[in-house]
Amino acid sequence: MKILLVEDDLVDQMAFSRWITKELAACQLTTANSVSEVAALAPQGDFEVIVCDFNLPDGTVLDVAEILPPQQIICISGIRDPQKIEQIQAAGIALFLLKDNHLDYLNQLKRFIANWQHPPINTTPPPPPTGGPTLIQLDHLKRAFDHKPGPIRDIIQLFLDQTPQQLSKLHQALQTDDRQGTKDLAHRLKSSYKMMGLHAQVELLQGMEDHCFTDDAQPSHLLPAMQRLLSDSDLAYQQLHQALDNL
């Protein structure tokens, strides 16, 4: 597997290189210090995984996501700003890992890359039943923030504050057969729903996005799926409010 590390701190670069050699010996590592270096490497790199810090000398991981496929990017950073994390999610970046003093993020990264290399067969759990008590799954969010209630609460609240308006815009785009608007909004919402563990609803959004890539796409045909998404989301909001009370 070819991995690109985008990190401007030379000490972190060296530490990561040694970690790769020890833990993921089969991987081939290339390093870059900036967005401009990523742009230079991109044409001939053919990287399968990009591990990137959020802040870089000439931009951020969001700029890297415009050069390389965001679904191949893992952002590792110490940032705790909910709005920046929301931007990471909206860009479609595969995974955000919070740097911690105990280096647990490296263990999470190892597991993630190992699964990427050798995807398990028939082990994906079925999506939670619509309307069931386990609609939301917050384990990933809790692990990402070391089970610290403050940032977890901020991310949940941001979802509760922003998602209803975005869903309303998506519903309007469907009703008016706005193909580009439907595609963009469904893509943007997927990451937020994934962060809340709303896997079945991510599949609904993915279906909406995929439909809009077809030549004869008519977004209004997706209105039944939208009604289910709205109903599921209302239940998710209730469960997230309960989760906030229990943090």
C-alpha positions as CSV (number, residue, x, y, z in Angstrom):
1,M,0.0,0.0,0.0
2,K,1.3,3.5,-0.9
3,I,0.7,6.1,1.8
4,L,1.3,9.8,1.6
5,L,2.0,11.7,4.8
6,V,1.3,15.4,4.6
7,E,3.0,17.0,7.6
8,D,5.2,20.0,7.9
9,D,6.7,19.1,11.3
10,L,9.9,17.2,10.7
11,V,9.9,15.5,14.1
12,D,6.3,14.3,13.5
13,Q,7.4,13.1,10.0
14,M,10.3,11.1,11.4
15,A,8.2,9.6,14.2
16,F,5.5,8.6,11.8
17,S,8.0,7.1,9.4
18,R,9.5,5.0,12.1
19,W,6.0,3.9,13.2
20,I,5.1,2.9,9.7
21,T,8.3,0.8,9.4
22,K,7.6,-1.0,12.7
23,E,3.8,-1.4,12.5
24,L,3.0,-1.4,8.8
25,A,6.1,-2.7,7.2
26,A,4.4,-3.6,3.9
27,C,3.5,0.0,3.3
28,Q,5.5,2.4,1.1
29,L,5.6,5.9,2.6
30,T,6.0,9.2,0.8
31,T,6.1,12.6,2.7
32,A,5.1,16.1,1.7
33,N,5.4,19.3,3.7
34,S,2.7,21.4,2.1
35,V,-0.3,21.7,-0.2
36,S,2.0,22.7,-3.1
37,E,4.1,19.6,-2.6
38,V,1.0,17.5,-2.7
39,A,0.0,19.1,-6.0
40,A,3.4,18.3,-7.4
41,L,3.3,14.6,-6.2
42,A,-0.4,14.0,-7.2
43,P,0.1,13.2,-11.0
44,Q,2.6,10.4,-10.4
45,G,1.8,9.4,-6.8
46,D,-1.1,6.9,-7.2
47,F,-1.5,7.0,-3.4
48,E,-4.1,4.7,-1.7
49,V,-4.1,6.5,1.6
50,I,-3.3,10.1,2.5
51,V,-2.6,10.9,6.1
52,C,-2.8,14.7,6.6
53,D,-2.5,17.3,9.3
54,F,-5.3,19.9,9.3
55,N,-3.0,23.0,9.2
56,L,-0.3,23.3,6.7
57,P,2.1,26.2,5.8
58,D,0.1,27.1,2.6
59,G,-3.4,25.8,3.4
60,T,-5.3,23.0,5.2
61,V,-6.4,19.5,4.6
62,L,-9.4,20.9,2.8
63,D,-7.1,22.1,0.1
64,V,-5.5,18.7,-0.1
65,A,-9.0,17.2,-0.5
66,E,-9.4,19.3,-3.7
67,I,-6.3,17.8,-5.2
68,L,-6.6,14.1,-4.0
69,P,-9.7,12.0,-3.5
70,P,-11.2,13.0,-0.1
71,Q,-12.4,9.5,0.5
72,Q,-8.8,8.4,0.7
73,I,-7.7,11.0,3.2
74,I,-7.3,10.5,7.0
75,C,-7.0,13.8,8.9
76,I,-5.0,13.6,12.1
77,S,-5.0,16.7,14.2
78,G,-5.2,18.2,17.6
79,I,-8.0,20.6,16.6
80,R,-11.1,20.6,18.7
81,D,-13.1,23.4,16.9
82,P,-16.5,21.8,16.0
83,Q,-16.8,24.1,12.9
84,K,-13.5,22.9,11.5
85,I,-14.4,19.3,12.1
86,E,-17.7,19.9,10.4
87,Q,-15.8,21.3,7.4
88,I,-13.7,18.1,7.4
89,Q,-16.9,16.0,7.4
90,A,-18.5,18.1,4.7
91,A,-15.5,17.7,2.4
92,G,-16.1,13.9,2.4
93,I,-12.8,13.1,4.1
94,A,-12.8,9.4,5.2
95,L,-11.7,9.7,8.8
96,F,-10.8,12.3,11.4
97,L,-8.6,11.2,14.3
98,L,-7.9,13.5,17.3
99,K,-4.3,13.4,18.4
100,D,-4.0,12.4,22.0
101,N,-1.1,12.2,24.5
102,H,-1.4,8.5,24.8
103,L,-1.0,8.0,21.0
104,D,-4.2,6.0,20.9
105,Y,-4.9,7.6,17.5
106,L,-2.0,5.6,16.1
107,N,-3.7,2.4,17.2
108,Q,-7.0,3.5,15.5
109,L,-5.0,4.4,12.4
110,K,-3.4,1.0,12.3
111,R,-6.7,-0.7,12.5
112,F,-8.2,1.5,9.9
113,I,-5.4,0.9,7.4
114,A,-5.3,-2.8,8.1
115,N,-9.0,-3.0,7.4
116,W,-8.5,-0.9,4.3
117,Q,-5.8,-3.4,3.1
118,H,-7.8,-6.5,4.0
119,P,-11.5,-5.6,4.2
120,P,-13.4,-8.1,6.3
121,I,-15.9,-10.4,4.4
122,N,-19.6,-10.3,5.4
123,T,-18.8,-8.7,8.8
124,T,-20.6,-5.4,8.2
125,P,-23.4,-5.2,10.8
126,P,-26.8,-4.5,9.5
127,P,-28.0,-0.9,9.7
128,P,-30.0,-0.1,12.8
129,P,-33.7,-0.5,12.3
130,T,-35.6,2.6,11.4
131,G,-37.4,3.9,14.5
132,G,-35.5,1.5,16.7
133,P,-33.8,2.5,20.0
134,T,-30.3,2.2,18.5
135,L,-30.8,4.6,15.6
136,I,-27.8,6.7,16.6
137,Q,-24.4,5.2,17.2
138,L,-21.9,7.5,18.9
139,D,-19.0,5.1,19.6
140,H,-16.8,6.5,16.8
141,L,-17.4,10.1,17.9
142,K,-16.6,9.3,21.5
143,R,-13.4,7.5,20.6
144,A,-12.3,10.4,18.4
145,F,-12.5,12.7,21.4
146,D,-11.2,10.3,24.1
147,H,-14.7,10.2,25.6
148,K,-14.4,13.8,26.7
149,P,-17.9,15.3,26.9
150,G,-17.1,18.8,25.9
151,P,-16.1,18.4,22.3
152,I,-18.6,15.5,21.9
153,R,-21.4,17.8,23.1
154,D,-20.3,20.5,20.7
155,I,-20.4,18.2,17.6
156,I,-23.8,16.8,18.5
157,Q,-25.2,20.3,19.0
158,L,-23.7,21.5,15.7
159,F,-25.5,18.6,14.0
160,L,-28.8,19.5,15.7
161,D,-28.4,23.2,14.8
162,Q,-27.4,22.8,11.2
163,T,-29.0,19.6,9.8
164,P,-32.7,20.7,9.8
165,Q,-31.9,23.6,7.6
166,Q,-29.8,21.5,5.3
167,L,-32.5,18.9,5.1
168,S,-35.1,21.5,4.2
169,K,-32.9,22.7,1.3
170,L,-32.4,19.2,0.1
171,H,-36.2,18.6,0.2
172,Q,-36.7,21.8,-1.8
173,A,-34.0,20.7,-4.3
174,L,-35.8,17.4,-4.8
175,Q,-39.2,19.1,-5.2
176,T,-37.9,21.4,-7.9
177,D,-35.9,18.7,-9.7
178,D,-32.7,20.6,-8.9
179,R,-30.2,17.9,-9.9
180,Q,-27.0,19.8,-8.9
181,G,-28.4,21.0,-5.6
182,T,-29.6,17.6,-4.7
183,K,-26.2,16.0,-5.4
184,D,-24.3,18.7,-3.5
185,L,-26.6,18.7,-0.5
186,A,-26.8,14.9,-0.2
187,H,-23.0,14.7,-0.4
188,R,-22.5,17.3,2.2
189,L,-25.0,15.7,4.6
190,K,-23.5,12.2,4.4
191,S,-20.5,13.0,6.5
192,S,-22.5,14.6,9.3
193,Y,-24.9,11.6,9.4
194,K,-21.9,9.2,9.4
195,M,-20.4,11.0,12.4
196,M,-23.7,10.4,14.3
197,G,-23.6,6.7,13.4
198,L,-26.7,7.0,11.2
199,H,-25.7,4.4,8.7
200,A,-29.0,3.6,7.1
201,Q,-29.6,7.3,6.6
202,V,-26.1,7.7,5.0
203,E,-27.2,5.0,2.5
204,L,-30.3,7.0,1.7
205,L,-28.2,10.1,1.0
206,Q,-25.7,8.1,-1.0
207,G,-28.6,6.8,-3.1
208,M,-29.8,10.3,-3.7
209,E,-26.3,11.4,-4.7
210,D,-25.8,8.4,-7.0
211,H,-29.2,9.0,-8.7
212,C,-28.1,12.5,-9.8
213,F,-25.2,11.1,-11.7
214,T,-27.4,9.2,-14.1
215,D,-28.2,10.8,-17.5
216,D,-32.0,10.8,-17.0
217,A,-32.0,11.8,-13.3
218,Q,-35.2,13.3,-11.9
219,P,-34.6,14.2,-8.3
220,S,-38.4,14.4,-7.6
221,H,-38.4,10.6,-7.9
222,L,-36.5,10.5,-4.7
223,L,-39.2,12.2,-2.6
224,P,-40.3,8.9,-0.9
225,A,-36.7,8.4,0.3
226,M,-36.7,12.0,1.5
227,Q,-39.8,11.4,3.6
228,R,-38.1,8.4,5.2
229,L,-35.0,10.5,5.8
230,L,-37.0,13.3,7.5
231,S,-38.9,10.8,9.7
232,D,-35.6,9.1,10.7
233,S,-34.0,12.4,11.4
234,D,-36.8,13.5,13.7
235,L,-36.2,10.4,15.8
236,A,-32.4,10.9,15.7
237,Y,-32.8,14.4,17.0
238,Q,-34.8,13.1,20.0
239,Q,-32.1,10.5,20.7
240,L,-29.3,13.0,20.3
241,H,-31.0,15.3,22.8
242,Q,-31.2,12.4,25.2
243,A,-27.5,11.7,24.6
244,L,-26.6,15.3,25.4
245,D,-28.5,14.9,28.7
246,N,-26.4,11.8,29.5
247,L,-23.0,13.2,28.7
